[in-house]
Amino acid sequence: MANHDDKRPPEEPVSEGIPAPEGAANLIDTDYVIGQDNITTNTLGLNLDLHGKVFSISAVIVLLFVVLTLALQDTIAPIYDAIFSFLTGNLAWFFILAANIFVILCVGLIFFTVR
C-alpha cells in the first residue's frame, strides 16, 4: 500500500543518506551522536537547542562588546566611526554584490526544486 503523503513517484528510489565507500575503507565506529552535548530547554514557550561551549563563548564576546561600548562611549566612538567610514567607502560594492546574489538565490529557490 503506497503512502499518499509522499510526493515522489513510486519508482524513484529513496535516498539512504551518504553511500558506503567503494573499496577498502578504515571506518571508525563511535558512540558519538550529533547534538549529544547540546543543552535543550523549553523556556517561555521557546524550544532551544544550544551547544554549551559555542553559545557560552559567543554570548561572552557579545556581552563584552556591548558593555565596553556602553562604558567607554567617548573612546570607542571614533574607532567605530573609522570602521564605518572604511566599510561604506571601500566595500559598498561587496554589499551590493552580496545582496544581488542573495536575491538571485531566493528567486532560483522559488522557481527550481531539488529532486
C-alpha positions as CSV (number, residue, x, y, z in Angstrom):
1,M,0.0,0.0,0.0
2,A,1.5,3.3,-1.1
3,N,1.8,6.3,1.2
4,H,-0.3,9.1,-0.3
5,D,1.6,11.9,1.6
6,D,4.8,11.0,-0.3
7,K,5.3,13.4,-3.3
8,R,7.9,11.1,-5.0
9,P,6.8,8.8,-7.8
10,P,6.7,5.2,-6.6
11,E,9.5,4.1,-9.0
12,E,12.1,6.6,-7.6
13,P,14.4,5.0,-5.1
14,V,14.5,6.5,-1.6
15,S,17.9,8.0,-0.6
16,E,19.6,6.3,2.3
17,G,21.9,9.1,3.1
18,I,25.7,9.0,2.4
19,P,26.6,6.0,0.4
20,A,29.1,3.4,1.7
21,P,32.6,4.0,0.4
22,E,33.8,1.9,-2.6
23,G,36.8,-0.3,-2.0
24,A,38.9,-0.6,1.2
25,A,38.0,1.9,3.9
26,N,39.0,2.4,7.5
27,L,35.7,3.3,9.2
28,I,35.8,4.5,12.8
29,D,33.0,3.1,14.9
30,T,32.0,5.6,17.6
31,D,29.2,6.1,20.1
32,Y,29.0,9.9,19.4
33,V,25.6,11.2,18.4
34,I,25.3,14.6,16.7
35,G,23.9,17.1,19.3
36,Q,24.6,14.9,22.3
37,D,26.4,17.8,24.1
38,N,23.6,20.3,23.4
39,I,21.5,21.9,26.1
40,T,17.8,21.7,25.3
41,T,15.2,23.7,27.2
42,N,11.7,24.9,26.7
43,T,11.7,28.3,28.4
44,L,8.9,30.8,27.9
45,G,7.5,28.7,25.1
46,L,10.7,28.7,23.1
47,N,12.2,25.4,22.2
48,L,16.0,25.9,22.5
49,D,18.7,23.5,21.4
50,L,22.1,25.1,22.2
51,H,25.6,23.8,22.1
52,G,27.0,24.8,25.5
53,K,30.6,25.8,24.6
54,V,29.7,27.7,21.4
55,F,26.8,29.6,22.9
56,S,28.7,30.5,26.1
57,I,31.8,31.8,24.2
58,S,29.6,33.7,21.7
59,A,27.4,35.2,24.5
60,V,30.5,36.4,26.4
61,I,32.0,38.0,23.3
62,V,28.8,39.8,22.5
63,L,28.3,41.0,26.1
64,L,31.9,42.2,26.2
65,F,31.4,44.3,23.1
66,V,28.1,45.7,24.5
67,V,29.5,46.5,27.9
68,L,32.7,48.1,26.6
69,T,30.7,50.2,24.0
70,L,28.3,51.5,26.7
71,A,31.1,52.1,29.3
72,L,33.6,53.8,27.0
73,Q,31.3,55.6,24.5
74,D,33.6,58.6,24.0
75,T,36.7,56.4,23.5
76,I,35.0,53.8,21.2
77,A,33.0,56.3,19.0
78,P,36.0,57.4,16.9
79,I,37.0,53.8,16.3
80,Y,33.5,52.8,15.2
81,D,33.3,55.8,13.0
82,A,36.5,54.9,11.3
83,I,35.4,51.3,10.8
84,F,32.0,52.5,9.4
85,S,33.7,55.0,7.0
86,F,36.1,52.4,5.7
87,L,33.4,49.8,5.2
88,T,30.9,52.1,3.5
89,G,33.7,53.8,1.4
90,N,35.6,50.8,0.3
91,L,33.3,47.8,0.5
92,A,30.0,49.1,-0.7
93,W,30.4,47.1,-3.9
94,F,30.7,43.9,-1.9
95,F,27.4,44.7,-0.1
96,I,25.6,45.3,-3.4
97,L,27.1,42.1,-4.9
98,A,26.1,40.0,-1.8
99,A,22.6,41.4,-1.9
100,N,22.2,40.7,-5.6
101,I,23.5,37.1,-5.2
102,F,21.0,36.6,-2.3
103,V,18.1,37.9,-4.4
104,I,19.1,35.6,-7.3
105,L,19.4,32.7,-5.0
106,C,15.9,33.4,-3.5
107,V,14.3,33.7,-6.9
108,G,16.1,30.5,-8.0
109,L,14.8,28.6,-5.0
110,I,11.3,29.8,-5.8
111,F,11.3,28.5,-9.4
112,F,13.6,25.5,-9.2
113,T,13.0,22.5,-6.9
114,V,15.6,20.0,-5.8
115,R,14.8,16.4,-6.5
